Amino acid sequence: MQLNGFTGALTLVTGAGGGIGRALVQLLLAAGARVVATDLQAPDLPAAEGLSCHALDVSDPAAVGALVADLERDLGPIRFGVSVAGTLTTGLVTETSDAEWRRVFAVNTDGVFHLTRALARVMGPRRAGVMVAVSSNAAGVPRYGMAAYCASKAAATMYMRALGLELAPQGIRCNIIAPGSTRTPMQTGMWADAGGEARVIRGIPEEFKPGIPLGKIGEPEDVARAVMFLLSDEAGHITMADLYIDGGATQQA
C-alpha cells in the first residue's frame, strides 16, 4: 500500500539522532516530506534536500516553543509532529534518586507535553495536523527495575490520548506507538554481553519478562513504518490509538 499525504509536508521530529528517529527521518524524506530533525545535539544525518537539523532540549519549554514559532514563520505550516526523544533509567525504586526520577520525566513526559502543546497551539486554529508520540510497551505492562521509565511512558501515553480527545473537534489526530525491544542504542546498552539479544527473545523469568513470540528483536524501521502509517492519509480516521510494535511480547494489540 502506498502511503499518501507526505509530499512537501513540513515535519518536526524530536529524538532524530537515535535509531528510531533516524530511520523515521529517512522514510519521511523518501516520501517527499520536508523534515526538521532535532535532538539534544543537532543530529548528524546525511545531507539531503528538505532536511534541516537542530539542537533541541525537549525538557525546555521555551526552547521548544521558540523552535516551533521559528519554523512556522520561516518554513511552515508544520503538518506533522513526531515525539521520539526519550531516555532510560534502570534500578529499583528504593535506589532511585529524586533527581533521576525528575530527569526521566523531564524528557519522556514533559518533553512530549512541551512539543505537542506548542504544535496544538498552531495546528488548532487552522484545523489541520497530525501528531504521534513514540512511547513504549512498558507503559502498559510493568518492568522489573524500570519503574521510573514505565511511569513516565504511561503518563505520556495517557496524555496523548487526552490531547487527541481535545483536538479531535479541530480534525487533528494524535496517536501513540508503543515499541517493545528494538535494536537501538538504548536497548543494546542494557545487554551485559553478546547473549543479551537471545535472552530478551527467550524471555527473562527472573525479571518476570516474557519472551518475544515472533522470535526476533524489532528493528528501528519496524517502528518508523508504523509511525508513517499513523501520519498518512490512510490513517485519516484513526486517533487516540495506542499501537504496540513488539513482536507480540505483551500480547496486546
VOZAFI-219061 format. One record per residue (C-alpha): x, y, z; residue in three letters; residue number from 1. Coordinates in Angstrom, 1 decimal. Example, Ala and Ser with C-alpha at 12.3 -4.5 7.8 and 13.67 -1.06 7.14 Angstrom:
// VOZAFI-219061
- 12.3	-4.5	7.8	ALA	1
- 13.7	-1.1	7.1	SER	2
This chain:
// VOZAFI-219061
- 0.0	0.0	0.0	MET	1
- 1.3	3.4	-1.0	GLN	2
- 1.1	5.9	1.9	LEU	3
- -0.1	9.4	0.9	ASN	4
- 0.0	12.9	2.3	GLY	5
- 3.7	13.5	2.7	PHE	6
- 4.7	15.5	-0.4	THR	7
- 6.1	18.8	0.8	GLY	8
- 4.7	18.3	4.3	ALA	9
- 6.8	20.0	7.0	LEU	10
- 7.5	17.5	9.7	THR	11
- 9.2	18.1	13.1	LEU	12
- 10.9	15.1	14.6	VAL	13
- 12.5	15.0	18.1	THR	14
- 15.0	12.3	19.1	GLY	15
- 16.2	12.1	15.5	ALA	16
- 19.7	11.2	16.5	GLY	17
- 18.7	7.7	17.8	GLY	18
- 17.8	4.6	15.9	GLY	19
- 14.0	5.0	15.5	ILE	20
- 14.3	8.7	14.9	GLY	21
- 17.0	8.3	12.2	ARG	22
- 15.0	5.6	10.5	ALA	23
- 11.9	7.8	10.5	LEU	24
- 13.7	10.8	9.0	VAL	25
- 14.9	8.7	6.1	GLN	26
- 11.4	7.3	5.4	LEU	27
- 9.9	10.8	5.6	LEU	28
- 12.4	12.2	3.2	LEU	29
- 11.9	9.3	0.8	ALA	30
- 8.1	10.0	0.9	ALA	31
- 8.7	13.7	-0.1	GLY	32
- 8.3	15.4	3.2	ALA	33
- 10.4	18.3	4.4	ARG	34
- 12.0	17.3	7.8	VAL	35
- 13.3	19.3	10.7	VAL	36
- 15.3	16.7	12.7	ALA	37
- 16.2	17.6	16.3	THR	38
- 18.0	16.0	19.3	ASP	39
- 19.8	17.2	22.3	LEU	40
- 22.7	17.9	19.9	GLN	41
- 21.9	18.5	16.3	ALA	42
- 21.6	15.1	14.6	PRO	43
- 24.5	14.0	12.4	ASP	44
- 22.4	12.9	9.4	LEU	45
- 23.4	12.7	5.8	PRO	46
- 22.7	16.0	4.0	ALA	47
- 19.5	15.8	1.9	ALA	48
- 17.2	18.1	0.2	GLU	49
- 14.4	19.2	2.5	GLY	50
- 16.3	18.2	5.7	LEU	51
- 17.5	20.6	8.4	SER	52
- 19.0	19.5	11.7	CYS	53
- 18.7	21.5	15.0	HIS	54
- 19.7	21.0	18.6	ALA	55
- 16.7	20.9	20.9	LEU	56
- 16.3	20.1	24.6	ASP	57
- 12.6	18.9	24.8	VAL	58
- 12.7	19.4	28.6	SER	59
- 13.0	23.2	28.0	ASP	60
- 9.5	24.6	27.1	PRO	61
- 10.8	28.0	26.0	ALA	62
- 13.2	26.3	23.5	ALA	63
- 10.5	24.1	22.1	VAL	64
- 8.1	27.0	21.7	GLY	65
- 10.8	29.1	20.1	ALA	66
- 11.7	26.5	17.5	LEU	67
- 8.0	25.9	16.6	VAL	68
- 7.5	29.6	16.2	ALA	69
- 10.6	29.9	14.0	ASP	70
- 9.6	27.0	11.8	LEU	71
- 6.0	28.3	11.4	GLU	72
- 7.4	31.7	10.4	ARG	73
- 10.2	30.5	8.1	ASP	74
- 9.1	27.2	6.7	LEU	75
- 5.6	26.4	7.9	GLY	76
- 3.0	25.4	8.4	PRO	77
- 4.0	22.3	10.3	ILE	78
- 1.9	19.4	9.2	ARG	79
- 3.3	16.6	11.2	PHE	80
- 4.9	16.4	14.7	GLY	81
- 6.6	13.2	16.0	VAL	82
- 8.0	12.9	19.5	SER	83
- 10.7	10.2	19.6	VAL	84
- 13.0	11.8	22.2	ALA	85
- 13.3	9.5	25.2	GLY	86
- 15.7	8.5	28.0	THR	87
- 16.0	5.3	30.0	LEU	88
- 16.9	4.7	33.6	THR	89
- 17.0	1.3	35.4	THR	90
- 17.2	0.4	39.1	GLY	91
- 14.9	-0.5	41.9	LEU	92
- 12.6	2.2	43.3	VAL	93
- 14.5	2.2	46.6	THR	94
- 17.6	3.1	44.8	GLU	95
- 16.1	5.8	42.5	THR	96
- 17.0	9.3	43.5	SER	97
- 14.7	12.3	43.3	ASP	98
- 16.9	13.8	40.6	ALA	99
- 16.9	10.7	38.4	GLU	100
- 13.1	10.4	38.7	TRP	101
- 12.7	14.0	37.6	ARG	102
- 15.3	13.7	34.8	ARG	103
- 13.4	10.8	33.2	VAL	104
- 10.0	12.5	33.5	PHE	105
- 11.5	15.8	32.1	ALA	106
- 12.3	14.1	28.8	VAL	107
- 9.8	11.2	28.5	ASN	108
- 6.7	13.0	29.8	THR	109
- 7.3	16.8	29.9	ASP	110
- 9.1	16.7	26.6	GLY	111
- 6.0	15.2	24.9	VAL	112
- 3.8	17.8	26.6	PHE	113
- 6.1	20.7	25.6	HIS	114
- 6.2	19.6	21.9	LEU	115
- 2.6	18.8	21.4	THR	116
- 1.3	21.8	23.3	ARG	117
- 3.3	24.1	21.1	ALA	118
- 2.1	22.2	18.0	LEU	119
- -1.5	22.2	19.1	ALA	120
- -1.4	26.0	19.5	ARG	121
- -0.6	26.4	15.8	VAL	122
- -2.4	23.4	14.4	MET	123
- -5.7	24.1	16.2	GLY	124
- -6.6	27.4	14.5	PRO	125
- -6.0	26.0	11.0	ARG	126
- -7.7	22.7	11.9	ARG	127
- -5.0	20.6	10.3	ALA	128
- -2.2	18.4	11.6	GLY	129
- -1.1	15.0	12.9	VAL	130
- 0.9	14.2	16.0	MET	131
- 2.5	10.8	17.0	VAL	132
- 4.4	10.1	20.2	ALA	133
- 6.7	7.1	20.4	VAL	134
- 6.1	5.7	23.9	SER	135
- 6.8	2.1	24.9	SER	136
- 5.1	-1.2	25.7	ASN	137
- 6.4	-0.6	29.2	ALA	138
- 3.6	2.0	29.5	ALA	139
- 1.1	-0.8	29.6	GLY	140
- 3.0	-3.6	31.4	VAL	141
- 5.3	-3.3	34.5	PRO	142
- 9.0	-3.9	34.1	ARG	143
- 11.3	-5.0	36.9	TYR	144
- 13.8	-2.4	37.8	GLY	145
- 12.3	0.2	35.4	MET	146
- 9.6	1.9	37.5	ALA	147
- 10.5	5.5	36.6	ALA	148
- 10.7	4.6	32.9	TYR	149
- 7.4	2.8	32.9	CYS	150
- 5.6	5.5	34.8	ALA	151
- 7.0	8.3	32.6	SER	152
- 5.9	6.4	29.4	LYS	153
- 2.5	5.6	30.9	ALA	154
- 1.9	9.3	31.7	ALA	155
- 2.9	10.3	28.2	ALA	156
- 0.6	7.7	26.6	THR	157
- -2.5	8.8	28.5	MET	158
- -1.6	12.4	28.0	TYR	159
- -1.6	11.8	24.2	MET	160
- -4.9	10.1	24.3	ARG	161
- -6.4	13.0	26.3	ALA	162
- -4.9	15.5	23.9	LEU	163
- -6.4	13.6	21.0	GLY	164
- -9.8	13.9	22.6	LEU	165
- -9.4	17.7	23.0	GLU	166
- -8.1	18.2	19.4	LEU	167
- -10.5	15.8	17.6	ALA	168
- -13.1	18.6	17.0	PRO	169
- -10.4	20.5	15.1	GLN	170
- -9.7	17.5	13.0	GLY	171
- -6.2	17.0	14.5	ILE	172
- -5.2	13.4	15.1	ARG	173
- -3.0	12.3	18.0	CYS	174
- -1.7	8.7	18.2	ASN	175
- 0.8	6.6	20.1	ILE	176
- 3.3	3.9	19.0	ILE	177
- 4.4	1.5	21.8	ALA	178
- 7.6	-0.3	20.7	PRO	179
- 9.0	-3.3	22.5	GLY	180
- 12.6	-4.4	22.5	SER	181
- 14.1	-2.7	19.4	THR	182
- 17.7	-2.7	18.2	ARG	183
- 18.6	0.8	19.3	THR	184
- 21.5	2.1	21.5	PRO	185
- 19.0	2.3	24.4	MET	186
- 18.2	-1.4	24.1	GLN	187
- 21.7	-2.7	23.3	THR	188
- 23.1	-0.6	26.2	GLY	189
- 21.2	-2.8	28.6	MET	190
- 22.8	-6.0	27.4	TRP	191
- 25.7	-7.2	29.6	ALA	192
- 27.2	-9.5	26.9	ASP	193
- 26.8	-10.9	23.5	ALA	194
- 24.0	-13.2	24.7	GLY	195
- 21.8	-10.2	25.6	GLY	196
- 19.7	-10.4	22.5	GLU	197
- 19.0	-14.1	22.8	ALA	198
- 17.9	-13.6	26.4	ARG	199
- 15.5	-10.9	25.5	VAL	200
- 14.0	-13.0	22.7	ILE	201
- 13.7	-16.1	25.0	ARG	202
- 12.4	-14.1	28.0	GLY	203
- 13.9	-13.3	31.4	ILE	204
- 11.9	-15.2	34.0	PRO	205
- 13.9	-13.8	37.0	GLU	206
- 12.7	-10.3	35.9	GLU	207
- 9.2	-11.5	35.1	PHE	208
- 9.7	-10.6	31.5	LYS	209
- 8.1	-12.7	28.7	PRO	210
- 9.9	-13.5	25.5	GLY	211
- 9.0	-12.3	22.0	ILE	212
- 6.7	-14.7	20.1	PRO	213
- 7.9	-13.6	16.7	LEU	214
- 11.4	-14.7	17.8	GLY	215
- 13.3	-11.6	16.9	LYS	216
- 14.2	-8.1	18.1	ILE	217
- 12.4	-5.3	16.4	GLY	218
- 14.3	-3.1	14.0	GLU	219
- 14.1	0.8	14.1	PRO	220
- 12.4	0.6	10.6	GLU	221
- 9.6	-1.6	12.0	ASP	222
- 8.7	1.2	14.4	VAL	223
- 9.3	4.0	11.9	ALA	224
- 7.0	2.4	9.3	ARG	225
- 4.2	2.2	11.9	ALA	226
- 4.7	5.9	12.6	VAL	227
- 4.5	6.6	8.9	MET	228
- 1.2	4.8	8.6	PHE	229
- -0.4	6.8	11.5	LEU	230
- 0.8	10.1	9.9	LEU	231
- -0.5	9.2	6.5	SER	232
- -3.8	9.9	4.9	ASP	233
- -4.6	6.2	5.0	GLU	234
- -4.9	6.5	8.8	ALA	235
- -7.2	9.5	8.4	GLY	236
- -9.9	8.1	10.7	HIS	237
- -7.5	6.9	13.5	ILE	238
- -6.9	9.0	16.6	THR	239
- -6.1	8.2	20.2	MET	240
- -4.8	4.8	19.2	ALA	241
- -2.0	3.1	21.1	ASP	242
- -0.3	0.7	18.6	LEU	243
- 2.0	-2.0	20.1	TYR	244
- 5.0	-2.9	17.9	ILE	245
- 6.7	-5.6	20.0	ASP	246
- 6.5	-8.9	18.2	GLY	247
- 3.7	-10.0	20.4	GLY	248
- 5.8	-9.7	23.6	ALA	249
- 3.0	-8.1	25.7	THR	250
- 0.2	-9.9	23.8	GLN	251
- -1.6	-6.6	23.3	GLN	252
- -2.9	-5.0	20.1	ALA	253
